[in-house]
Amino acid sequence: MRSEYIPEDRLGRIRSRLGTRDKLIFDLCVETGTRIDDILDLRCWQIHDKKLVILESKTNQIRASTISEDLHERLRGYVSGRHNLSFVFPGKGRPDQRRKINRSTFWRHMTEAATLCGYKERYTPHSLRKVYAVRQFHKTRSLEAVRKDLGHKHLSTTMLYAWSDRIDDLGLY
């Protein structure tokens, strides 16, 4: 099953239906283009001055992603007082932060938020990666830059992401 691109005018409505923790996860996905599993694997020590140091589990590469000052401040406030080795997004009922939130939890919250907004499309956490790719392509006008940023091996994969706003509109994908 594939996820669909979320048009810009729908992002805010979906986001508004999420709780504080889920808004942070949502914003991190949109601002960095990072896969949901890698966001949920974040530890407190990986948050630096407006940057996240991310170990991508799929490619086994380390990358630094820049985040906005506002998101950085909200994230720092969210993890305030926690040990550096703690997960940024611990699972429910885990005060020791030794276990992270399960990906299916955020997945469910996000898809429920989209449904509550009345959207029938398949909007998933991976849709946020497409939003990031489209934004980066419009900003840089370079498929190669977006390919490197997303860590794709093939340019054809990047094209599906970077042009997903057009592809989904035309029903070609």
Disulfide bonds with the S-S distance in Angstrom:
none
